[in-house]
Amino acid sequence: MSARETAADAIVIGAGLAGSALAFELQKRGLTVIVLEALSAHALAASGNPAGIWMPHATAQLTSTTQFYLRSLRELLSDPLLAECRLPQRQNGAIQLAHSPASEKRLRSALEYLPSDLARWCSAAELSAIAGTHMACGGLFFPQAGMLYPRRLTELRLQGPRINVIYEQIVHSARWQPDAKTWRLGCQNGKHYESRYVLLAQASAVRSISAAAWLPVIPVRGQLLYLQAGQALTELNCPVSYEGYISPCLPPSAERFQSPGDAAVCQVIGATFEHWNTRTELIPAQHQRLYEMARRTLPALPKANVETNPGRVSFRSSSPDRFLLAGRLPHLESLQTSLDQNPHQMHAWLQRWPRVQAWPQTGISLAHASRGILTSGLTARLVVADLLDEQLSPADQQYLAAGQPTRYLQRNLRRHGKLLPVE
Ligand SMILES: Cc1cc2nc3c(=O)[nH]c(=O)nc-3n(C[C@H](O)[C@H](O)[C@H](O)COP(=O)(O)OP(=O)(O)OC[C@H]3O[C@@H](n4cnc5c(N)ncnc54)[C@H](O)[C@@H]3O)c2cc1C
């Protein structure tokens, strides 16, 4: 391999939505980028679903994380790539149903802070008119939300003369070389790569890198049910979210953006949400449960046995508070040494975290959970700007602070008096 193939200004690990967005931001600033991907193509893991929803996150109160989602939505809407990967729907927008009294209370509270161009309350009759099929209850309509092809967005972000994606490279070590001030990455096939910057976007697999082994990243299994031609609810105009979600029918052109080898899909019903379940095969009973859940919301779906239908299993990476992990990678050992030598520092640390004690020239974009379409772009912009010491606006600093993994170290210190609780 030539030097161009094994060295670059920056290496990104993982060619999913998160890694591709980081590569895009780095190359935009003139850096050469190598993306190392374990599998044989981009977006074959969580980012390989045939279609995914983006919509505002309607929480009861406006928190720093909700603000992050709103900012992410604004940036996604102004991203020129969106037009090239959005699913053509008969009706713009997406519906979120108030499927229980608790969800109605939450959605109505969210209306107090959601801008009127992004959300409005609709009765069941109004939603039925928008959706083109009978809706069992009212809820929110998001006129600027929709669905897109995640593999296509990933592919578009990875295009560019300064990005070199190398497949079938399972990175298993990352060593900081202090004299050269570079990172040396080792792959299972014996190959090595070097760069000034390293960015971790390999989702739950990040814990196999020793510097990141402490990160609280949790795999969450998700099973999708595919309805095939003849079963699909063809009249549905736009995606509907309830306890699960259903897409409108995908056009035949959608096949181009699917993962190679995936079964033909006409309509997608999703998704299960199981922490720590690592089963990779489809579970027939879960297919049926997903279908029955959809039928309670959309009575026009006929009674059917879908247990043997095709589908897809993949794993989101999440964190205990379900919010993403982004920014610098804290250097646990040096933080611990510093705390051991100056125990009185603990109080100051609980107020404000010292950002100097991080691994040099390293960024992370992880744990995007069920919202990577929305969050991967803003996260990448902030992580790369911070890494390259660009001036961030006060608002951007706050968005970045919301995702810092140091929040878990602070919680541990508060609860256990230690950076890491004894497992
Ligand atoms: C069932 C399901 C439904 C979803 N629906 C939606 C939705 O409707 N809307 C939405 O916004 N989000 C949705 N999501 C979430 C979204 O798909 C994720 O947030 C997003 O794909 C995460 O992107 P990622 O790049 O972090 O992870 P991934 O796409 O998993 O990418 C990580 C990459 O790292 C690679 N990798 C792993 N280990 C290594 C290694 N050692 N060396 C090199 N490469 C490695 C993997 O092969 C993979 O390509 C859904 C997720 C699931 C599972």
The ligand as an SDF file (V2000), in Angstrom:
LIG
                    3D

 53 58  0  0  0  0  0  0  0  0999 V2000
  -34.4590   -0.4230   13.3900 C   0  0  0  0  0  0  0  0  0  0  0  0
  -33.9310    0.9740   13.3640 C   0  0  0  0  0  0  0  0  0  0  0  0
  -34.7440    1.9970   12.9000 C   0  0  0  0  0  0  0  0  0  0  0  0
  -34.2600    3.3220   12.8800 C   0  0  0  0  0  0  0  0  0  0  0  0
  -35.0650    4.3150   12.4010 N   0  0  0  0  0  0  0  0  0  0  0  0
  -34.5860    5.5820   12.3650 C   0  0  0  0  0  0  0  0  0  0  0  0
  -35.3710    6.6340   11.8550 C   0  0  0  0  0  0  0  0  0  0  0  0
  -36.4940    6.4290   11.4060 O   0  0  0  0  0  0  0  0  0  0  0  0
  -34.8510    7.8960   11.8760 N   0  0  0  0  0  0  0  0  0  0  0  0
  -33.5830    8.1580   12.3720 C   0  0  0  0  0  0  0  0  0  0  0  0
  -33.1470    9.3100   12.4000 O   0  0  0  0  0  0  0  0  0  0  0  0
  -32.8270    7.1670   12.8340 N   0  0  0  0  0  0  0  0  0  0  0  0
  -33.2930    5.8970   12.8520 C   0  0  0  0  0  0  0  0  0  0  0  0
  -32.5230    4.9020   13.3480 N   0  0  0  0  0  0  0  0  0  0  0  0
  -31.2330    5.2590   13.9180 C   0  0  0  0  0  0  0  0  0  0  0  0
  -30.1570    5.4830   12.8980 C   0  0  0  0  0  0  0  0  0  0  0  0
  -30.1870    4.4370   11.9790 O   0  0  0  0  0  0  0  0  0  0  0  0
  -28.8330    5.5450   13.6390 C   0  0  0  0  0  0  0  0  0  0  0  0
  -28.8730    6.6010   14.5850 O   0  0  0  0  0  0  0  0  0  0  0  0
  -27.6730    5.7980   12.7090 C   0  0  0  0  0  0  0  0  0  0  0  0
  -27.6840    4.8830   11.6610 O   0  0  0  0  0  0  0  0  0  0  0  0
  -26.3740    5.6890   13.4750 C   0  0  0  0  0  0  0  0  0  0  0  0
  -25.3170    5.8800   12.5880 O   0  0  0  0  0  0  0  0  0  0  0  0
  -23.8720    5.4640   13.0060 P   0  0  0  0  0  0  0  0  0  0  0  0
  -22.9840    5.8860   11.9010 O   0  0  0  0  0  0  0  0  0  0  0  0
  -23.5810    5.9400   14.3910 O   0  0  0  0  0  0  0  0  0  0  0  0
  -23.9290    3.8680   13.1530 O   0  0  0  0  0  0  0  0  0  0  0  0
  -23.7810    2.7360   12.0400 P   0  0  0  0  0  0  0  0  0  0  0  0
  -24.6020    3.0020   10.8560 O   0  0  0  0  0  0  0  0  0  0  0  0
  -23.9970    1.4510   12.7600 O   0  0  0  0  0  0  0  0  0  0  0  0
  -22.2670    2.8840   11.5790 O   0  0  0  0  0  0  0  0  0  0  0  0
  -21.1690    2.4100   12.3090 C   0  0  0  0  0  0  0  0  0  0  0  0
  -20.2130    1.8250   11.2820 C   0  0  0  0  0  0  0  0  0  0  0  0
  -19.0050    1.4610   11.9440 O   0  0  0  0  0  0  0  0  0  0  0  0
  -18.5590    0.2600   11.3760 C   0  0  0  0  0  0  0  0  0  0  0  0
  -17.6500   -0.3840   12.3420 N   0  0  0  0  0  0  0  0  0  0  0  0
  -17.9720   -1.0160   13.4960 C   0  0  0  0  0  0  0  0  0  0  0  0
  -16.8650   -1.4750   14.0950 N   0  0  0  0  0  0  0  0  0  0  0  0
  -15.8360   -1.1080   13.3310 C   0  0  0  0  0  0  0  0  0  0  0  0
  -14.4240   -1.3170   13.4160 C   0  0  0  0  0  0  0  0  0  0  0  0
  -13.8640   -1.9530   14.4590 N   0  0  0  0  0  0  0  0  0  0  0  0
  -13.6320   -0.8360   12.4310 N   0  0  0  0  0  0  0  0  0  0  0  0
  -14.1640   -0.1740   11.3670 C   0  0  0  0  0  0  0  0  0  0  0  0
  -15.4870    0.0360   11.2210 N   0  0  0  0  0  0  0  0  0  0  0  0
  -16.3140   -0.4220   12.1930 C   0  0  0  0  0  0  0  0  0  0  0  0
  -19.8420   -0.5200   11.1390 C   0  0  0  0  0  0  0  0  0  0  0  0
  -19.6460   -1.5700   10.2090 O   0  0  0  0  0  0  0  0  0  0  0  0
  -20.7640    0.5610   10.6520 C   0  0  0  0  0  0  0  0  0  0  0  0
  -20.7470    0.7070    9.2360 O   0  0  0  0  0  0  0  0  0  0  0  0
  -32.9600    3.5910   13.3530 C   0  0  0  0  0  0  0  0  0  0  0  0
  -32.1470    2.5560   13.7930 C   0  0  0  0  0  0  0  0  0  0  0  0
  -32.6140    1.2560   13.7970 C   0  0  0  0  0  0  0  0  0  0  0  0
  -31.7030    0.1670   14.2740 C   0  0  0  0  0  0  0  0  0  0  0  0
  1  2  1  0
  2  3  1  0
  2 52  2  0
  3  4  2  0
  4  5  1  0
  4 50  1  0
  5  6  2  0
  6  7  1  0
  6 13  1  0
  7  8  2  0
  7  9  1  0
  9 10  1  0
 10 11  2  0
 10 12  1  0
 12 13  2  0
 13 14  1  0
 14 15  1  0
 14 50  1  0
 15 16  1  0
 16 17  1  0
 16 18  1  0
 18 19  1  0
 18 20  1  0
 20 21  1  0
 20 22  1  0
 22 23  1  0
 23 24  1  0
 24 25  2  0
 24 26  1  0
 24 27  1  0
 27 28  1  0
 28 29  2  0
 28 30  1  0
 28 31  1  0
 31 32  1  0
 32 33  1  0
 33 34  1  0
 33 48  1  0
 34 35  1  0
 35 36  1  0
 35 46  1  0
 36 37  1  0
 36 45  1  0
 37 38  2  0
 38 39  1  0
 39 40  1  0
 39 45  2  0
 40 41  1  0
 40 42  2  0
 42 43  1  0
 43 44  2  0
 44 45  1  0
 46 47  1  0
 46 48  1  0
 48 49  1  0
 50 51  2  0
 51 52  1  0
 52 53  1  0
M  END
$$$$
